[in-house]
């Protein structure tokens, strides 16, 4: 974004458009000279640099364009105070010494004070004077400048100009054909209020503007403006916004219409934009970290594929997946009453079987309890316990259904060692359901050890081979068992009544012996 006083627009018949800087020779030459001025200004004071930049305002360009380009170039610059001692220490010391005199009225007395203070601070009088005001803005020195291509500078200017215009939006409607998940993630990360509809492969996203809210206008407006780069990364997009224009005592609404066909060439490409975008909130991030650390067997996905909600679409915050089952979690924070009513209506229309809604405790007065699925209220962070209980219930219901389906299944095995997970997938069942079946109806000649089925004869062969080796090292036993095609050597040792004796933390020093 640019400062609002640098916004350049044209309005006509109720419409308003930003005045873009084209990438023609005249504008490219201007951008080139401004970039060169910054490059030549490295090592110079900021006041001197901007004195040179002010000369460009005498050219046949809008001065707001010149200053806007300079704002962007300054963001690629690093200014530092060039001083021999900390300026605040220098000023405090000089003023403290000067207070000892009724009036510092002569240059001679001034030099005397500087000499006393300089001696105390172990610098020269000249160095002290140079340091005194070196942290003022004009006195800062340009230390580093990262050059940018002239055309790229003009495109970033156009993007920033449009962002500045959108800062005063009442509402924003965006239609895109792709990249919608990135846009949704960006919207949610920025804390924007939105609704989505899908029609003929195109997504129309309606975002509330800052001027429609009663609080946090500046912060929300900045967030809305930050959405624009993600929109323009899409190959096909259109944007409509209603903008509050005019003076404060006589505001009026104007319409902005932009689309990829006419404006895309004015904006920078996704690859050229600096910075990496992060899509997360503190509540969601905390929940994801806590849930993942538990290793429940459920796969957690943040913002999965869009779901149908009537004629609209919605992307939940998370999905949980396991053994063909899917549950969704939507985290609802506080926004306006109207927006929350729309959110609840959309949640009611979701065509999903398993839904968990975690709502901020302050929203307890809304009708969340009418929703199907599990509704929990949180304060500061989403609680894990009710979600884990919900998923456990899903697990149990699945196992019960699959156990009924497996009642008449005949299991015949040929292999000596069978992985339980592979066997479960063969019969399109969960491993827990398969394990329950095999416990209830054991396969003759096989034994369950951990997550594998092993033929009793194979188990006896391994036992004999372990007895015959003249090496009691654990590492030797593990290699022998693994060579027999068993992926769970520790569990085999335990089943064969072997005890592992550790002699420190090194596995190579551990030994085994029979438990007689």
N, C-alpha and C positions, 0 to 999 in steps of 0.2 A: 504493500500500500504506500501511497504518497500522502503528505500533509494535505488536508482538505483544501487549503488555499491555493494549491497547485493543480486542482482538478480543472481540466479543459473539456467542455462539452458543447454540443450544439443541440438545440431543441426546436421542434417545429410540429405544430398540429397535435399536441399532446404526447409527442414522442421525444426521447432524449437519447443521444449517443455520445460515447467518448470520442474525442478527436484523436485518432491514432496517428502515430508517426510512421510514415511509410518507409520502406527500405530502398528508396531511390537514391540517386547519387548525391543530391543536395543534403539529405538528412544523414546519409552514411558519412559524408565529409564532415558534417558537424560533429557526429558521434566520435569520429576518428580524432578530431582536434581536441575534443574534451578529454578523451582517454590519454592522448599524448601529454596534455597539460598536467594531468594527475601523475603520469610517469615521470615527467620532468620536475614535479613538485616533491618527490621523495627527498627527504633531508631538509625540506623547507618548512617554515611555520605555516600553520593553517590560514592565518590572516593574509599572508602573502599569496598563498595558493588561490584563495577565493577572490583576492583583488584581481588576479589574472583571469579568473573565470568570469568575473563581472563584465569584462570586456566583450564577451560573447553576446551579452544581452543587447548590445548595440546593433547586432546583425538583424536581418529581416526574419526573425523567428519570435514566437510568443515567449516572453521571458519565463513563463511558467514551465514551458517545455525545457528550457535550459536548466532551470533549477531542479526540475524533476529528474533529469538525467544525472545531474550532479549528486542528488540524493542517493541514487542507485550506485553511482561510482564510489561515494563515500562509504557505502556498506561493504565495498571490496577493499577498504583501506583500514589501516591501523595507525592511530595517532597516539603519541605518548608525550608526556612532559619531559623536556630535556633540562635537567637540573643537576647541580653538583650535590645538593642536599635536598631533603624533603621540603617543598615549598611552604607547607603549613608550619614546620619547625622554624624555617627562616623568618616568616612573618611574625610568629609569636615572639621570637627572640628579639627582633628589631623593635617591635612595638613595646615590649617590656622595657628595653633599654631607653627608648624614646620617652617613656612615661616618667623617667627620672628628671626630665627637664621641663620647665614651665612651657616652653614653646620652641619647636624646631623650626626656626625662621630663616636660617642661612644655609647655604651649600656647605660651608666649612663645618658647621655643627653636624649636618647630615653625614658628611664624610667621616667625621669623628665617630659617630654612632656606628656606622658600618664597619669601621676598622676594629672597634671594640668587639662587636658581635662576631665578625669574621674570625678574629683571633680566637674567640671562645669556641667557635664551631670548627676551627682548623681548616678554613678555606680562605681564599683571597677576597678582598672587598668586591672585586669585579665578579667573581663567581657567586658571591652572596647576592649581589644585585640582579644577576641573570636568573638566579633561582627564585627570587622573591615572588614573582607572578607567573612563573612558567607553567602553572597548571590551568591558567585561564584558557578558554576555548581557542581564541585567536593565537595564543602562544604555543599551543601544542604542535609537535613536529610530526610530519608524515613519515613514518618509519617503513611501512610496507604497503605496497599497492599491488593487488592481483589483477592484471589486465584482463580484458574481456573483448571479444570480437565486436566491432561496431554494430553489425546487424543484430547480434544477440542482445546488445544493450538496448537497441530500439524496441525489440520484441518484449524484453522484460519491462520496459517502460510502459508499453501498451497494456500488458497484463496488470501492472501495478495501478495504472490509470483506471482500468475497469474495476479492479478491486475497490478502489476509493469511491467509485460511483455506487457500487453495491452496498457499501457501508450504510447507506441511507435507504435501503430497500424495506418495503413493507412486506413483500412476499416475493418468492423466487420459484419459478417453474422451469425445470430442466428435463429435456427429453434426450435420451441416449440409446444407442443400439448395442453398446458393449461397455466393458469396464465398470458395469454397474455395481459389482461387489466392492471394488475399490472405492467407488463413490459413497456407497452405503457405509463402509468402514470409516471413511473420512468424516462423514456426517455425524456418525455416532461418537467418534473420537473427539470431535469439536463440540459435542453437546448441543447439536442443532435439533429442532423439532421438525419432523418431516412426515409425509405420507407418500406411498408409492402405488402406481397402477401400471399394469402391463397390457399392451394391446399390439397385436401383430408384430411381436418380437421387439417392440420398442418399450422402454421403461420411462414413465413420466414421474418425476420426483418433485413434489411440492414442499418447499421449505419455508417456514415462517421467518419473516424478516425482523430485524431488531426494532424497527419502529412500531411493530405490533405488540411489543412486550411492555410491561410496566416497570421493569427493573433490569439491571445489567446490560443496558443498551450498548454502551461502548464495547464491552467485552464480547457480547453476542455479535455485534456488527463486525468486529474484527474476525471472529470465527467464521461468519458467513463469507467474508471476503477470501479467507484462506481456502475455501472450498473450490474456488474458481480454477486453480491449476489442475486439479484432478479431473474436472469436467472437460477442460480443453485438451486433455491427453487422449480423449475418445476420438475415434475416426469420424463419427457422425454425431453431432450434438446440436441442440438449439436451446436457447435461453430466453426466458421472458421474465421481466421483473418490473415491479411498480416502485417507483422512487419518489421520495418526498423531496421536492425542490422548492426554491423560492425562499423568501425571508421568513424568519420565525413567526412574525405576526400575520403573514399571509401565505401559508404553505399551500402547495398544490401537488397533485399526483401526476407523474409522467410515466410513460411506458418505455422500457428498454427492450429491444429485440435484437439478439445476436445469434448467429448460427455458424457452423463450421464451414459452410459453403462460401460465406462472404468474409469471415473474420479469422479463420484458422491460420492463414499465412501471417497474420499480424502477431501471433502469440508464439512463445518459445516451445521447443519440443520437450518431451518429458525427460529425455536424457541430459538435456543441458541445464535443467533446474538444479540449484544446489540444495544439499540437505537431504536426509533420509527421513521419510515419513514414518511415524509410529502410530499404530492404530490400537489404542488401549486406554482404559480408564483405570484409576487406582482400585476401585471396587472390583472390576472384572479381572484385572491383573492379579490382585490378591487371591481371588477365588481360584483362578487357573493354577497359580503356583501351589496352593494348598491341596487342590484336588489331584493334580498330577503327581505330587509327592507321595500320595497314598498307594499308588499302583493297584488300583481296584480291578483292573482288567478291562475297564471301560475306556474307549478311545474318546478323548475330548477334542472337539473341533470348534474353533472360534469363528462365529459368523459363517455358517454353512450355506448351502444353496438356498435361494429364496423359496418361501412357502406361499401357497395361495391363501388369501383371506378374503373371501367373497370375490369381488372384481379387482381387488388390490393384491399386492404382494408384500411380504414382510420377511426380513432376515432376522431370526432369533440371535441372541448373543452367543449361545453355545449349543452344540449338539453332543449327545453321548451315544456311542455306538458299541454294540457287543453282540456277537452271535446272531446277526441279522436284525437285532432290535435297535430302535432309535428313540431317544427322548430329547426334548428341547428345553432349554432354559432361557427365559427372558428376564433381564434385570431392569426394573422400572424405577427410575429416580423421580425427583420432583420437578414438574414443569407447570404450565398453566392448566387450569381446570378444564378448559375446552380441549386442550391437547390430550390430556389424560383420558377424557371421555372417548376420544377417537381411538386412542391406544387400546382401551378396554373393549371397544366395539370390534376392533380388528382381531384382538386375541380371541374373542368369542367365535369369530368366523374362521379361525385357523383350522384347516383340514388335516389335523394330526391326532394320533391316538394318545400320545404321552407328552404332556406339557407341564413344565414347572415354571411358575411365575414367582420371582423374588421381588417384592415391592418394598420400597422405603417405608419404614414404620410410620412416618408422618402421613402416609396415604391411606391409613387404615379406615378412614371415613368413606373411601370410594368402594364401589361394588366389585372388588376383585374376587370376593368369595363366590360370586355367581359363575366364575369361570370353571370349565371342566379341567380336571387335572389337579395338581398340587399347588397351593398358594401358600407362600411363607413370607413373613415380614422380617426385614433385617434392619439393623441399626449399625451404621459404619461399615460392616462387612457382611457378606452373604454367608449364613451358617452352613456348614457341611453336613451336619448330622441328619436333618430332614431329607436332604437330597440323597444321601447315601442310603437311607431307609427306603426311599421311593425306588431307587435303582435296585436295591436288594429284593424288594417285592416283585419287581419286573423279572428279576432273575428266577425267583422261586416259581412264579407263574409260568415262565417259559419251560423250566425243568419239568414241572408237573404236566404240561401239555405234551412235551416231547416224550416223557416217560410213558404216557398212555399210548402215544403213537408207536413206541418201540416195543410194546408188550408182545407183539406177535412176530417180531423180527428174529430170524435165525442167523446167528453169527458163526461163520466158519472161518478159521484162520489157517494159513499155510506157513507164515513167517515164524521164525523163532522169537523175534523181538518185534512188537507192534507198538508204535507210538499212539497213545490214547487220543491225542488231538487229531491225528490223521484218520483214525477209525471213526471218530465223531463226525468229521467232515464227510466221510464216505456215506454216512447215513443221514446227513443233513441235520445233525443234532449238536447240542452243546456238549462240551466235555463233561460237565457235571451230570447231565442226563445220561450220558453213556456210562460214566463211572457208576452211577446208581443202578443201572441195568446190569452191569457186569458183577456188581456185588450181590444183587438179588439172584441173578442167574449166571453163575460162574461158567466160563468156557472150560470144558474138561481138558486137563493137561497143562493149563496156563495159570499163572499167578500174577496178581496185580502188585506191582512195586512202584510206588510213586505215581508217575503219569505214564507208565509203560506196562504192557502185558508181556510177560516173558514165559516161554515154555519151560516147564519144570525140568525136563531133560537138559535144556541149555543152562539152566541155573546150576544143576548138579555138575555139568561139565566145567563151568567156571570155578566152582568150588574145588574140584579136583585139581585143576591147573594152578590155582592159588596155593594149594597145599604142596605141590611138587616143586615150586620155585624156591631156590635157596637165597631168597632176598626178601627181607621183611620191610623194605622201604615202601611207604605209602605211594610214592610216585610210580614205582614199578607195578604195583597192584592196579592203580588207576589206568595205566597204559594197557595192561593186559585186558581189563574189562572193556575198555573202549574199543580195543581191537576186535572184540567179539560182537561189535555193533550195538552196544548199549550206551545210551547217552546219559544215564544217571548212575555213574560208578559208585558214588558215595552211598546211594540208597541200596545198591546191590551188596556192598560190604556190610551194611547194617542188617540186611535181610539174611545174610549168611553168618551172622553172629560174630563179625569181626569188630574189634575195638581199635580205634585210632589213638595212638599215643603221640602227643605233640611234644617236641623238644625245642621250644622257641617258636618263632613265627614262620620259619622257613619250611615249606612243604617238603623239600628234599630231605630234611632231617627227621620228619615224622615217620613212625613205624606202625605196623599193624600186628595184631595177634588174635587168636581165637578166644572167644569168651567161653571157657569151660567151667 
